[in-house]
Amino acid sequence: MYVKVCGITRPADAELAVSAGADAIGILLYTDSPRSVTPRRAETILKSIEGRVETVCVTTTRSPAYLREICSLRPDAIQTYHPMHVPDRFISVSGWDGISPPPGDADRLLLDASHGRGLLLDTAVAQAAIAEATVPVVISGGLTPSSVVGVIQSLHPAGVDVSSGVESSPGVKDMHRMQAFVAACRGSSR
């Protein structure tokens, strides 16, 4: 089970996510989220865990110039929410609502109809979306250490993505919540 901790705003939180056993961390840039960081901050976070887990830069921008700046940070993956050409050297992740047709050029889909607001997915919509997808689907939206097991067992996604469900305050991750989340994910996939 692929586990991504998203909305990382500090190098210390990236380290905690790695220690908790996450497979990937997500850093938001050029979004209207309170978890969005500057490219300089993103670079510092990326360097703090380089080569230890998958790194994903997440953006809602439509600007090719901002996308080029994100590419210059050299994450492993780039997650977008609008049609953008992500160069082939990166894993391309597309945010998807599960209702509209899935983006055709993504390596992975992030199913999150709430667009980072932490709202749970409609299970019937998610089941249909996963069945329709031709690439791995990662579930996000409203996940917590206590809710993720049920989501994994009912939907059987390729992975899960959490942000606010493992925070002590917006943008500040909690080690115990991250550990509990990862343990729940690993336990449910046995």
N, C-alpha and C positions, 0 to 999 in steps of 0.2 A: 504494500500500500504506500503510494507516494504521498508524502506529507509536506506541505508548504506552509511556512509561517510568513504572512504578508504584512505590509505596513510597518516594516522595520525602519525606525528613525534614528537609531543610535548604534554605533559599533558594539557597545556592550550588549545590546539586545540581540544583535546578530550572533555574537559569541554564545549567549544563552540559548538561542534557538539551535545552534550546532550541538551544544552540550546536551540539550534535551532530546536530541536524536532526529531532528527534522532533516528531510532530504533536500529541502530548498528554502531559500528566503526570498521575499519579494520586497522591492523598494519602489515606492511611488514617486514619479517625477511628472511635472507638467499636468497635474490634476487639480481639482478644486477640493481635494480631501485635506483634512487637518494633518494627515500623515504624509503628505507630499513633502519631499526634501529637495534641496538644491543639487545640481550636478556635483558640486564640490563635496557636499555631505555624502552623496551617493558613492562617490569615488572612495572616500574614507571608509565607508561601511564595506564596500566591495573588497578593498585591500585587507581589511581586518580578518576576512574569512576565505581569502583567495584559495581556490583549489580544494576546499573542504566540503562544500555542498554546492548544489546548483544555485546559481544566482539569476534572479529574474527582475528585470526592470519593467515596471508597469506604468502605462501612460494612457491618458484619454485624449491626448493631443491629436490634432489633424495636421499639424505643421511638419512638413518634410524637414525643415531646418532643426526643429526640436528632436525629431527622430534621429537625425544624423548625430546630434549631440549625445543622445542616449547610446547610440551605437559606438561612439568613441569611448564610452566607459567600459566596453567589452564585457558585458554580462554574458552568461551562457544562453539566456533566453530573453525575448522581448514580448511582453503581453500588451496587446492593443485592444481598443474597443471600437475602432472605426477602420474601414478599409485602408490599410497602409502597407506598402511593400517593405517587408522586413528582409534584409539581405540573407542569403542562404547560409551564411556562416553562423547564424543564430537559430536556436529553436524558436519557432514562431507559435505563440499562444494567442488565440483570439477569444476575447470575452464574448459570451453568447447568452441570449435570453432563453434559448430552448424552444422558442415559438417560431421565430423567423427561420428561414432556411439557414443551415449552418455555413459559416464561411468556408469556402472551398480550398483555401491555400494554407491552412494552419496545420502545424504538426501536432497540436494539442488544443483542446477547447476547454475554456473555463466557463462552467455553467453557473451563472450568478445573475438572476433576473433583478436583483436589488442594486446592482452596480456599487458594491462596497458599503451599503447601508446596513448590512447585517440582518437582513430579513430572510427568513427561511423560504426555501423553494417549495413550490407546489409539487408534491410527490408524483402525481400523475403526469404532470408536464415533464418532470425530470426523467421518469421512466421512459416516456415516449422519445425524449431527446436523446437519451443514451442509446436506445435501440436504433435510432436513425443515424447516429454519428458513425463516421468511417475512420475516425482517429480517436485516441484516448480522450476521455472526458474526466475533468477534475471538477468536483462539486465545491461550491462556496456559498456563503450566505447564512448567517445566524448559527454557525456551528460553535459548539462549546465542548469541553471534555465530557459532559453528561449527555449531549445530544448526538455526538458524532457516531457512536456505535450503531444506533438505530438507523441512521442515514446510510452508513456503509452496508449494513445487513439488508436493508430494503432495496437499495439502488445498485450496489456492486460497482461503484465507479472505479476508474483507474487510480484516482487519488482524491485528496481533500485539501482545501485551502482555508486557513483560518487567520483572522486578524483580531477584531475586537473581542472575540471569545476567549482570548488568552492575555488580555490586558488588565493592568491595575488602574490605568487611566488612558485616555486617548493617546495613542502613539507610544505608550510605555508598556513593554511586555513584562509578564509575571512568570518567573522561572517555574514555580509550582504548577501553574495552569498549563504552561507549555509541556512540562513533563507529563502531566495527567492526560493532556490531549494526545500526545504521541503514544503513550502507553495504551490508551483506549483504542487508537487506530491499529496498533500492532497486535493487540489482543483480539480485536474483532476479525482480523484477516487470517486467523489460524484455522 
